[in-house]
Amino acid sequence: MAAAQVVTALQSIESRQVNVAEPSVLTVATIHGGTRSNIIPDQVELTGSLRTLSEERRGFMKRRVEEVADAVARGMSASAEVEWLPNGYPVTANDPALAERMTPSLARVVGAERLRVAPPLMATEDFAFFAQQAPALFFWVGVTPPGEGLSRAEPNHSPRFRVDEAGLLPGLRAMLHLVADYTGSGA
């Protein structure tokens, strides 16, 4: 019961305690507890993820998760302990100056009419660690099968995800053009 109440209360952080104009996602994805259907477990483990577009929002939400979990658990004569992965994943963000500088290179490869600037996404990506060390540019390669459309395409981590390998060649060309244009070694 206490775990269920914590899950419910955590959802109020996203829905009632932050400015919804800045997206963020707080997910409780697993609940593990107990060994038999007729025995109340003495411990339950919840796992999940937090995705934000700013470190300020991430810090606020992490603090509130700890406060809410503790308060709800105490209110039910239980206790809660929140553990975050060390350092977690930072926000994946492009360096604005680098993105502006390299956009013509990408447009040259795929054609300006096919180049799209994506809105901020909640992707958790290892690339974000590189972007903390040097100006970075993260871009997507179009591998959605023809006729499928982005709105109907399965997401990357779905077991039904399919790649149209024809999109890999423009992706490789884009990388080569970006390197050549950035280093001045291109023709």
MOHU-V261234 format. One record per residue. RES is the residue in one letter. OMEGA is omega in whole degrees, 0 to 359 (999 if undefined). D_CENTER is the distance of its C-alpha to the mean C-alpha in Angstrom with 1 decimal. Layout:
res->RES omega->OMEGA d_center->D_CENTER
res->RES omega->OMEGA d_center->D_CENTER
This chain:
res->M omega->181 d_center->29.6
res->A omega->179 d_center->28.1
res->A omega->179 d_center->24.8
res->A omega->179 d_center->24.7
res->Q omega->178 d_center->25.5
res->V omega->180 d_center->22.8
res->V omega->180 d_center->20.2
res->T omega->182 d_center->21.8
res->A omega->179 d_center->22.1
res->L omega->180 d_center->18.5
res->Q omega->179 d_center->17.6
res->S omega->178 d_center->20.0
res->I omega->182 d_center->17.8
res->E omega->187 d_center->15.3
res->S omega->187 d_center->18.3
res->R omega->189 d_center->21.0
res->Q omega->180 d_center->20.2
res->V omega->176 d_center->17.9
res->N omega->184 d_center->18.3
res->V omega->176 d_center->16.5
res->A omega->174 d_center->16.8
res->E omega->185 d_center->13.8
res->P omega->171 d_center->10.9
res->S omega->182 d_center->9.0
res->V omega->174 d_center->8.4
res->L omega->185 d_center->10.5
res->T omega->166 d_center->11.3
res->V omega->189 d_center->14.4
res->A omega->179 d_center->14.3
res->T omega->175 d_center->17.6
res->I omega->181 d_center->20.9
res->H omega->177 d_center->23.6
res->G omega->175 d_center->27.1
res->G omega->180 d_center->30.7
res->T omega->181 d_center->33.0
res->R omega->183 d_center->35.3
res->S omega->182 d_center->35.3
res->N omega->180 d_center->38.2
res->I omega->178 d_center->37.0
res->I omega->182 d_center->34.8
res->P omega->177 d_center->32.3
res->D omega->180 d_center->32.7
res->Q omega->177 d_center->29.0
res->V omega->178 d_center->25.7
res->E omega->175 d_center->22.4
res->L omega->173 d_center->19.1
res->T omega->180 d_center->15.8
res->G omega->182 d_center->12.3
res->S omega->177 d_center->8.9
res->L omega->179 d_center->8.0
res->R omega->180 d_center->5.2
res->T omega->176 d_center->7.2
res->L omega->177 d_center->8.5
res->S omega->178 d_center->11.4
res->E omega->178 d_center->12.8
res->E omega->178 d_center->15.6
res->R omega->180 d_center->13.6
res->R omega->180 d_center->11.8
res->G omega->179 d_center->15.4
res->F omega->184 d_center->16.9
res->M omega->177 d_center->14.8
res->K omega->179 d_center->15.3
res->R omega->181 d_center->19.0
res->R omega->177 d_center->19.3
res->V omega->180 d_center->17.8
res->E omega->181 d_center->20.5
res->E omega->182 d_center->23.2
res->V omega->180 d_center->22.7
res->A omega->180 d_center->22.6
res->D omega->183 d_center->25.7
res->A omega->180 d_center->27.5
res->V omega->180 d_center->27.1
res->A omega->179 d_center->28.1
res->R omega->179 d_center->31.0
res->G omega->179 d_center->32.1
res->M omega->180 d_center->32.5
res->S omega->177 d_center->34.3
res->A omega->175 d_center->31.4
res->S omega->180 d_center->29.2
res->A omega->175 d_center->25.5
res->E omega->180 d_center->23.8
res->V omega->176 d_center->20.1
res->E omega->176 d_center->18.8
res->W omega->175 d_center->15.6
res->L omega->180 d_center->14.8
res->P omega->177 d_center->16.6
res->N omega->180 d_center->14.6
res->G omega->177 d_center->11.2
res->Y omega->176 d_center->8.5
res->P omega->177 d_center->9.2
res->V omega->175 d_center->7.7
res->T omega->183 d_center->7.9
res->A omega->176 d_center->10.9
res->N omega->171 d_center->14.1
res->D omega->185 d_center->17.4
res->P omega->181 d_center->19.3
res->A omega->180 d_center->22.6
res->L omega->179 d_center->21.5
res->A omega->179 d_center->19.7
res->E omega->181 d_center->23.0
res->R omega->187 d_center->25.1
res->M omega->180 d_center->23.6
res->T omega->178 d_center->23.1
res->P omega->178 d_center->26.7
res->S omega->180 d_center->26.3
res->L omega->180 d_center->23.6
res->A omega->180 d_center->25.8
res->R omega->182 d_center->28.8
res->V omega->187 d_center->27.2
res->V omega->184 d_center->26.0
res->G omega->184 d_center->28.0
res->A omega->181 d_center->27.1
res->E omega->180 d_center->27.2
res->R omega->180 d_center->24.4
res->L omega->180 d_center->22.1
res->R omega->173 d_center->19.4
res->V omega->183 d_center->17.2
res->A omega->173 d_center->13.9
res->P omega->178 d_center->12.8
res->P omega->181 d_center->9.7
res->L omega->180 d_center->6.5
res->M omega->182 d_center->3.4
res->A omega->172 d_center->2.5
res->T omega->192 d_center->3.3
res->E omega->177 d_center->6.7
res->D omega->181 d_center->10.2
res->F omega->181 d_center->11.4
res->A omega->178 d_center->10.3
res->F omega->176 d_center->13.2
res->F omega->182 d_center->15.5
res->A omega->175 d_center->14.7
res->Q omega->184 d_center->15.9
res->Q omega->184 d_center->19.2
res->A omega->176 d_center->20.1
res->P omega->187 d_center->19.4
res->A omega->178 d_center->16.8
res->L omega->179 d_center->16.1
res->F omega->178 d_center->13.2
res->F omega->181 d_center->14.4
res->W omega->175 d_center->14.2
res->V omega->181 d_center->17.3
res->G omega->179 d_center->18.7
res->V omega->178 d_center->19.5
res->T omega->180 d_center->19.8
res->P omega->181 d_center->23.3
res->P omega->178 d_center->25.9
res->G omega->183 d_center->26.7
res->E omega->180 d_center->23.5
res->G omega->183 d_center->21.7
res->L omega->183 d_center->18.0
res->S omega->180 d_center->18.2
res->R omega->183 d_center->19.8
res->A omega->177 d_center->18.0
res->E omega->179 d_center->16.3
res->P omega->185 d_center->12.6
res->N omega->186 d_center->12.1
res->H omega->177 d_center->12.0
res->S omega->175 d_center->14.9
res->P omega->179 d_center->18.3
res->R omega->180 d_center->19.7
res->F omega->177 d_center->17.6
res->R omega->181 d_center->20.3
res->V omega->170 d_center->20.5
res->D omega->186 d_center->23.3
res->E omega->176 d_center->24.4
res->A omega->179 d_center->26.2
res->G omega->182 d_center->23.0
res->L omega->180 d_center->22.9
res->L omega->175 d_center->26.0
res->P omega->176 d_center->24.8
res->G omega->177 d_center->21.7
res->L omega->178 d_center->24.1
res->R omega->179 d_center->26.3
res->A omega->179 d_center->23.6
res->M omega->181 d_center->22.9
res->L omega->179 d_center->26.6
res->H omega->179 d_center->27.3
res->L omega->180 d_center->24.7
res->V omega->182 d_center->26.2
res->A omega->181 d_center->29.7
res->D omega->181 d_center->29.2
res->Y omega->182 d_center->27.5
res->T omega->182 d_center->30.2
res->G omega->183 d_center->33.0
res->S omega->181 d_center->34.1
res->G omega->180 d_center->33.8
res->A omega->999 d_center->36.8
